[in-house]
Amino acid sequence: MNTMSPVKRSVLAAMCAALCVVLPMAFHAVPDGGSIFLPMHIPVLICGMLCGWPYGFICGLLGPALSSLLTGMPPAAYLPAMMVECAVYGLVSGLMLLFVHTRNTRADLYIALITAMLAGRVVSGIAKALIFNPGITFTYWITASFVTALPGIVIQLILVPQLLSLLIKAKQIPARYPAGV
């Protein structure tokens, strides 16, 4: 996943940022669909893993901003916290794949994904508690980040590694290890 040209990485990152606008629109037909299914997180996590941490970080900042500007989702009051959270997802997922090498692509993907998901939620909780929403309680954070979001977490754990594995198998993106493990 590290032998793509900067042009290909840029195009893929732009596609992921565009998915940050389009994908949530489908889920917002369900009441609280965004906070339950977390559709914007998926393209940001994929971007970090696929294109690398700088692209994932930028996608995490731009995706929510573009979505808010073009669709009004997330609302302006939630936008800064969402940008921080998504930027951490893109940054950490890309960094983890840069440094984690188990010789098993699927294991690397899951380690990067789970670490990024946890880091994004922790940083988001800290940012909300200290900057964006100082009255937030630990119970509220746990409920919003893990309980309400459980369907989205499950979707991410199933969809993200599977999609990346399929792209590797279809030779649309380079294999992580020469033997294709």
Backbone as CSV, one residue per row, in Angstrom:
resi,resn,N_x,N_y,N_z,CA_x,CA_y,CA_z,C_x,C_y,C_z
1,MET,0.816,-1.194,0.000,0.000,0.000,0.000,0.857,1.254,0.000
2,ASN,2.150,1.079,-0.074,3.026,2.236,0.015,3.752,2.533,-1.292
3,THR,3.398,1.891,-2.401,4.094,2.135,-3.649,3.256,2.925,-4.649
4,MET,2.216,3.583,-4.203,1.384,4.382,-5.102,2.030,5.746,-5.326
5,SER,1.811,6.279,-6.502,2.327,7.608,-6.813,1.544,8.662,-6.029
6,PRO,2.168,9.834,-5.824,1.438,10.907,-5.140,0.163,11.319,-5.875
7,VAL,0.162,11.223,-7.189,-1.035,11.583,-7.955,-2.164,10.595,-7.645
8,LYS,-1.851,9.301,-7.649,-2.876,8.300,-7.351,-3.377,8.466,-5.922
9,ARG,-2.472,8.732,-4.987,-2.877,8.957,-3.594,-3.790,10.170,-3.485
10,SER,-3.453,11.227,-4.210,-4.265,12.450,-4.173,-5.661,12.210,-4.739
11,VAL,-5.734,11.468,-5.827,-7.038,11.164,-6.434,-7.871,10.304,-5.490
12,LEU,-7.252,9.287,-4.895,-7.981,8.431,-3.956,-8.427,9.212,-2.720
13,ALA,-7.565,10.100,-2.233,-7.930,10.925,-1.076,-9.090,11.859,-1.425
14,ALA,-9.087,12.416,-2.630,-10.195,13.279,-3.058,-11.493,12.479,-3.163
15,MET,-11.389,11.236,-3.639,-12.581,10.381,-3.692,-13.102,10.089,-2.288
16,CYS,-12.196,9.843,-1.352,-12.612,9.589,0.031,-13.268,10.830,0.635
17,ALA,-12.702,12.008,0.361,-13.307,13.250,0.860,-14.706,13.437,0.262
18,ALA,-14.861,13.094,-1.016,-16.181,13.189,-1.646,-17.152,12.193,-1.009
19,LEU,-16.666,11.010,-0.667,-17.522,10.035,0.018,-17.955,10.535,1.390
20,CYS,-17.139,11.389,2.002,-17.520,11.985,3.292,-18.747,12.881,3.149
21,VAL,-19.004,13.356,1.952,-20.182,14.180,1.696,-21.360,13.297,1.297
22,VAL,-21.130,12.354,0.399,-22.205,11.555,-0.187,-22.712,10.461,0.757
23,LEU,-21.815,9.711,1.349,-22.207,8.565,2.182,-23.114,8.944,3.359
24,PRO,-22.795,10.001,4.109,-23.682,10.360,5.218,-25.095,10.749,4.788
25,MET,-25.243,11.249,3.579,-26.576,11.655,3.122,-27.542,10.469,3.144
26,ALA,-27.074,9.290,2.799,-27.931,8.104,2.802,-28.318,7.713,4.226
27,PHE,-27.393,7.856,5.158,-27.645,7.421,6.532,-28.453,8.435,7.340
28,HIS,-28.463,9.685,6.898,-29.221,10.697,7.637,-30.721,10.604,7.373
29,ALA,-31.131,9.688,6.510,-32.561,9.427,6.341,-33.112,8.734,7.586
30,VAL,-32.242,8.068,8.328,-32.596,7.415,9.593,-32.389,8.435,10.709
31,PRO,-33.343,8.591,11.631,-33.128,9.528,12.745,-31.857,9.176,13.516
32,ASP,-31.018,10.163,13.742,-29.717,9.996,14.398,-28.808,9.018,13.657
33,GLY,-29.031,8.843,12.362,-28.245,7.898,11.560,-26.766,8.184,11.552
34,GLY,-26.407,9.458,11.585,-24.989,9.807,11.579,-24.279,9.343,12.835
35,SER,-24.885,9.564,13.986,-24.239,9.180,15.241,-24.362,7.686,15.526
36,ILE,-25.272,7.011,14.847,-25.421,5.566,15.032,-24.523,4.790,14.066
37,PHE,-24.534,5.154,12.789,-23.832,4.386,11.765,-22.454,4.932,11.396
38,LEU,-22.137,6.160,11.794,-20.811,6.771,11.593,-20.319,6.696,10.139
39,PRO,-21.150,7.090,9.180,-20.772,6.900,7.778,-19.567,7.717,7.328
40,MET,-19.321,8.859,7.945,-18.191,9.682,7.525,-16.853,9.094,7.964
41,HIS,-16.870,8.297,9.005,-15.623,7.720,9.510,-15.028,6.718,8.522
42,ILE,-15.876,6.012,7.807,-15.423,4.944,6.917,-14.465,5.462,5.841
43,PRO,-14.829,6.489,5.054,-13.887,6.941,4.026,-12.609,7.547,4.612
44,VAL,-12.700,8.153,5.783,-11.500,8.741,6.395,-10.540,7.638,6.840
45,LEU,-11.071,6.599,7.480,-10.222,5.472,7.893,-9.598,4.799,6.675
46,ILE,-10.391,4.608,5.638,-9.879,3.994,4.409,-8.796,4.868,3.796
47,CYS,-9.005,6.155,3.769,-8.028,7.070,3.185,-6.691,6.993,3.923
48,GLY,-6.728,7.011,5.249,-5.493,6.920,6.017,-4.746,5.627,5.737
49,MET,-5.480,4.527,5.674,-4.851,3.223,5.439,-4.371,3.069,4.005
50,LEU,-5.121,3.594,3.087,-4.836,3.418,1.671,-3.784,4.397,1.157
51,CYS,-3.892,5.642,1.564,-3.051,6.699,1.001,-1.921,7.147,1.923
52,GLY,-2.021,6.841,3.204,-0.999,7.272,4.157,-1.513,8.359,5.077
53,TRP,-0.779,8.570,6.164,-1.251,9.476,7.211,-1.440,10.923,6.768
54,PRO,-0.570,11.508,5.919,-0.828,12.924,5.569,-2.159,13.092,4.820
55,TYR,-2.428,12.171,3.912,-3.667,12.228,3.137,-4.879,11.937,4.021
56,GLY,-4.730,10.955,4.914,-5.814,10.630,5.838,-6.130,11.788,6.764
57,PHE,-5.089,12.459,7.244,-5.269,13.611,8.124,-6.024,14.721,7.399
58,ILE,-5.592,15.026,6.189,-6.242,16.087,5.403,-7.678,15.702,5.057
59,CYS,-7.893,14.442,4.679,-9.255,13.966,4.387,-10.131,14.098,5.627
60,GLY,-9.570,13.789,6.791,-10.318,13.906,8.042,-10.705,15.336,8.373
61,LEU,-9.903,16.284,7.955,-10.244,17.701,8.153,-11.220,18.194,7.087
62,LEU,-10.932,17.850,5.838,-11.744,18.357,4.730,-13.115,17.693,4.613
63,GLY,-13.181,16.382,4.864,-14.444,15.656,4.705,-15.587,16.276,5.481
64,PRO,-15.450,16.435,6.807,-16.542,17.054,7.572,-16.803,18.504,7.165
65,ALA,-15.731,19.245,6.856,-15.909,20.649,6.468,-16.693,20.753,5.159
66,LEU,-16.336,19.942,4.173,-17.057,19.962,2.901,-18.500,19.507,3.079
67,SER,-18.690,18.458,3.865,-20.038,17.964,4.104,-20.899,19.025,4.785
68,SER,-20.340,19.691,5.772,-21.079,20.746,6.467,-21.415,21.897,5.521
69,LEU,-20.454,22.272,4.716,-20.647,23.377,3.773,-21.698,23.040,2.713
70,LEU,-21.644,21.817,2.193,-22.522,21.445,1.079,-23.882,20.894,1.502
71,THR,-23.951,20.255,2.673,-25.200,19.603,3.070,-25.742,20.088,4.418
72,GLY,-24.941,20.827,5.162,-25.361,21.254,6.494,-25.152,20.186,7.557
73,MET,-24.530,19.048,7.180,-24.250,17.962,8.119,-22.743,17.710,8.138
74,PRO,-22.097,17.724,9.239,-22.617,18.018,10.573,-22.904,19.507,10.727
75,PRO,-23.830,19.848,11.634,-24.122,21.260,11.885,-22.870,21.987,12.389
76,ALA,-22.849,23.284,12.197,-21.673,24.093,12.551,-21.233,23.899,13.998
77,ALA,-22.167,23.690,14.914,-21.813,23.526,16.320,-21.003,22.250,16.558
78,TYR,-21.219,21.214,15.750,-20.516,19.936,15.908,-19.294,19.817,15.009
79,LEU,-19.158,20.731,14.051,-18.117,20.615,13.039,-16.696,20.577,13.604
80,PRO,-16.283,21.496,14.477,-14.885,21.440,14.946,-14.532,20.123,15.632
81,ALA,-15.401,19.618,16.487,-15.124,18.355,17.176,-15.072,17.198,16.177
82,MET,-15.951,17.226,15.186,-15.960,16.172,14.164,-14.694,16.221,13.317
83,MET,-14.216,17.419,13.011,-12.984,17.555,12.241,-11.794,17.009,13.024
84,VAL,-11.744,17.295,14.321,-10.655,16.776,15.155,-10.705,15.251,15.177
85,GLU,-11.883,14.704,15.428,-12.038,13.252,15.512,-11.641,12.575,14.204
86,CYS,-12.165,13.060,13.093,-11.871,12.440,11.802,-10.402,12.619,11.408
87,ALA,-9.816,13.764,11.725,-8.395,13.970,11.426,-7.535,12.955,12.177
88,VAL,-7.890,12.674,13.420,-7.152,11.671,14.197,-7.340,10.287,13.583
89,TYR,-8.542,9.962,13.117,-8.762,8.671,12.456,-7.828,8.511,11.254
90,GLY,-7.799,9.517,10.398,-6.953,9.447,9.206,-5.477,9.398,9.542
91,LEU,-5.071,10.205,10.506,-3.667,10.259,10.921,-3.217,8.934,11.534
92,VAL,-3.948,8.451,12.512,-3.534,7.254,13.245,-3.626,6.000,12.383
93,SER,-4.673,5.882,11.573,-4.773,4.679,10.726,-3.600,4.615,9.751
94,GLY,-3.210,5.757,9.197,-2.060,5.784,8.290,-0.745,5.531,8.994
95,LEU,-0.561,6.134,10.174,0.670,5.911,10.933,0.806,4.463,11.385
96,MET,-0.297,3.877,11.816,-0.243,2.490,12.279,0.182,1.554,11.141
97,LEU,-0.342,1.762,9.945,0.076,0.902,8.836,1.513,1.174,8.423
98,LEU,2.007,2.361,8.714,3.399,2.674,8.432,4.334,1.918,9.371
99,PHE,3.932,1.773,10.628,4.817,1.194,11.636,4.512,-0.244,12.018
100,VAL,3.308,-0.736,11.803,2.945,-2.099,12.194,3.180,-3.044,11.020
101,HIS,3.996,-4.047,11.250,4.290,-5.045,10.215,4.319,-6.422,10.850
102,THR,3.173,-7.094,10.821,3.071,-8.424,11.416,3.335,-9.522,10.392
103,ARG,3.520,-9.163,9.140,3.643,-10.081,8.006,2.299,-10.700,7.642
104,ASN,1.219,-10.129,8.166,-0.126,-10.572,7.847,-0.966,-9.320,7.579
105,THR,-1.360,-9.137,6.341,-2.075,-7.922,5.948,-3.339,-7.714,6.770
106,ARG,-4.126,-8.761,6.932,-5.393,-8.625,7.670,-5.129,-8.212,9.118
107,ALA,-4.119,-8.786,9.756,-3.783,-8.407,11.135,-3.348,-6.943,11.185
108,ASP,-2.527,-6.529,10.239,-2.093,-5.126,10.182,-3.290,-4.190,10.043
109,LEU,-4.231,-4.555,9.170,-5.408,-3.713,8.952,-6.242,-3.589,10.225
110,TYR,-6.460,-4.700,10.904,-7.258,-4.648,12.128,-6.552,-3.889,13.245
111,ILE,-5.258,-4.061,13.378,-4.514,-3.321,14.404,-4.604,-1.818,14.130
112,ALA,-4.394,-1.443,12.883,-4.467,-0.019,12.514,-5.875,0.524,12.720
113,LEU,-6.864,-0.227,12.303,-8.257,0.218,12.391,-8.693,0.394,13.848
114,ILE,-8.472,-0.608,14.662,-8.914,-0.536,16.056,-8.179,0.553,16.817
115,THR,-6.876,0.681,16.584,-6.108,1.737,17.249,-6.616,3.117,16.843
116,ALA,-6.871,3.300,15.547,-7.369,4.593,15.065,-8.748,4.898,15.634
117,MET,-9.611,3.883,15.674,-10.962,4.089,16.194,-10.921,4.499,17.672
118,LEU,-10.078,3.861,18.436,-9.957,4.211,19.856,-9.320,5.587,20.037
119,ALA,-8.238,5.850,19.300,-7.546,7.138,19.424,-8.461,8.294,19.035
120,GLY,-9.209,8.140,17.953,-10.128,9.193,17.518,-11.185,9.497,18.558
121,ARG,-11.730,8.454,19.154,-12.761,8.651,20.177,-12.183,9.282,21.444
122,VAL,-10.993,8.857,21.850,-10.371,9.431,23.052,-10.027,10.899,22.824
123,VAL,-9.394,11.212,21.701,-9.031,12.603,21.413,-10.286,13.456,21.269
124,SER,-11.306,12.923,20.633,-12.566,13.648,20.508,-13.164,13.937,21.882
125,GLY,-13.172,12.941,22.757,-13.702,13.146,24.109,-12.934,14.188,24.877
126,ILE,-11.607,14.149,24.769,-10.766,15.137,25.464,-11.016,16.531,24.889
127,ALA,-11.064,16.624,23.552,-11.291,17.926,22.912,-12.660,18.495,23.288
128,LYS,-13.661,17.631,23.314,-14.999,18.100,23.697,-15.008,18.560,25.153
129,ALA,-14.392,17.792,26.023,-14.397,18.117,27.452,-13.611,19.391,27.758
130,LEU,-12.522,19.614,27.035,-11.671,20.765,27.332,-11.978,22.006,26.499
131,ILE,-12.504,21.817,25.286,-12.644,22.958,24.376,-14.086,23.160,23.905
132,PHE,-14.642,22.149,23.247,-15.880,22.326,22.510,-17.144,22.208,23.347
133,ASN,-17.123,21.413,24.402,-18.308,21.192,25.223,-17.865,20.894,26.658
134,PRO,-17.396,21.912,27.379,-16.803,21.678,28.694,-17.713,20.974,29.706
135,GLY,-18.995,20.938,29.500,-19.897,20.289,30.446,-20.075,18.791,30.216
136,ILE,-19.391,18.254,29.223,-19.567,16.839,28.881,-19.105,15.947,30.039
137,THR,-19.863,14.900,30.289,-19.499,13.970,31.366,-18.890,12.711,30.756
138,PHE,-18.210,11.959,31.575,-17.616,10.703,31.133,-18.698,9.733,30.662
139,THR,-19.803,9.683,31.365,-20.908,8.797,31.000,-21.477,9.172,29.634
140,TYR,-21.644,10.469,29.391,-22.140,10.922,28.091,-21.172,10.515,26.986
141,TRP,-19.878,10.707,27.225,-18.869,10.368,26.226,-18.889,8.872,25.913
142,ILE,-18.933,8.037,26.929,-18.978,6.589,26.720,-20.238,6.206,25.943
143,THR,-21.362,6.783,26.326,-22.624,6.472,25.653,-22.574,6.889,24.185
144,ALA,-22.144,8.107,23.919,-22.119,8.605,22.541,-21.047,7.912,21.700
145,SER,-19.886,7.676,22.278,-18.762,7.150,21.508,-18.784,5.642,21.320
146,PHE,-19.408,4.930,22.237,-19.353,3.474,22.158,-20.716,2.794,22.129
147,VAL,-21.674,3.258,22.923,-22.969,2.581,22.990,-23.836,2.959,21.788
148,THR,-24.105,4.239,21.619,-24.912,4.691,20.478,-24.236,4.324,19.169
149,ALA,-22.914,4.417,19.132,-22.148,4.190,17.905,-21.844,2.723,17.629
150,LEU,-22.320,1.810,18.455,-21.976,0.394,18.288,-22.295,-0.154,16.896
151,PRO,-23.457,0.143,16.299,-23.679,-0.353,14.929,-22.625,0.162,13.942
152,GLY,-22.242,1.420,14.066,-21.216,1.980,13.189,-19.854,1.351,13.424
153,ILE,-19.540,1.069,14.673,-18.273,0.416,15.000,-18.219,-0.965,14.356
154,VAL,-19.310,-1.702,14.464,-19.364,-3.039,13.861,-19.235,-2.940,12.342
155,ILE,-19.923,-1.987,11.739,-19.828,-1.790,10.283,-18.385,-1.497,9.892
156,GLN,-17.713,-0.629,10.624,-16.316,-0.300,10.315,-15.417,-1.526,10.438
157,LEU,-15.603,-2.293,11.500,-14.754,-3.472,11.723,-14.943,-4.533,10.632
158,ILE,-16.122,-4.588,10.057,-16.377,-5.555,8.986,-15.983,-4.985,7.626
159,LEU,-16.443,-3.774,7.336,-16.337,-3.217,5.987,-14.931,-2.746,5.606
160,VAL,-14.260,-2.024,6.491,-12.979,-1.404,6.115,-11.917,-2.441,5.756
161,PRO,-11.611,-3.411,6.622,-10.598,-4.405,6.227,-11.019,-5.237,5.018
162,GLN,-12.308,-5.570,4.946,-12.792,-6.372,3.824,-12.631,-5.615,2.505
163,LEU,-12.997,-4.351,2.486,-12.872,-3.545,1.271,-11.411,-3.412,0.839
164,LEU,-10.533,-3.125,1.787,-9.116,-2.996,1.443,-8.546,-4.333,0.966
165,SER,-8.931,-5.422,1.594,-8.473,-6.746,1.153,-8.953,-7.049,-0.258
166,LEU,-10.190,-6.703,-0.566,-10.718,-6.918,-1.914,-9.989,-6.073,-2.955
167,LEU,-9.650,-4.844,-2.597,-8.902,-3.982,-3.520,-7.504,-4.540,-3.789
168,ILE,-6.889,-5.104,-2.753,-5.575,-5.732,-2.931,-5.702,-6.967,-3.811
169,LYS,-6.690,-7.797,-3.515,-6.899,-9.034,-4.274,-7.187,-8.727,-5.742
170,ALA,-7.921,-7.645,-5.999,-8.243,-7.248,-7.375,-7.100,-6.484,-8.037
171,LYS,-5.996,-6.316,-7.313,-4.800,-5.624,-7.815,-5.070,-4.170,-8.193
172,GLN,-6.044,-3.568,-7.469,-6.333,-2.150,-7.669,-5.419,-1.281,-6.815
173,ILE,-4.923,-1.881,-5.744,-3.920,-1.229,-4.909,-2.814,-2.241,-4.645
174,PRO,-1.594,-1.763,-4.408,-0.473,-2.693,-4.210,-0.643,-3.566,-2.970
175,ALA,-0.166,-4.794,-3.064,-0.179,-5.702,-1.910,0.784,-5.166,-0.853
176,ARG,0.441,-5.383,0.384,1.265,-4.913,1.501,2.564,-5.692,1.595
177,TYR,2.493,-6.973,1.376,3.676,-7.841,1.445,3.854,-8.520,0.095
178,PRO,5.097,-8.688,-0.364,5.345,-9.240,-1.692,4.648,-10.571,-1.969
179,ALA,4.550,-11.423,-0.958,3.905,-12.721,-1.162,2.390,-12.593,-1.181
180,GLY,1.855,-11.396,-0.911,0.413,-11.173,-0.905,-0.278,-11.756,0.322
181,VAL,0.463,-11.876,1.402,-0.081,-12.455,2.638,-1.221,-11.618,3.152
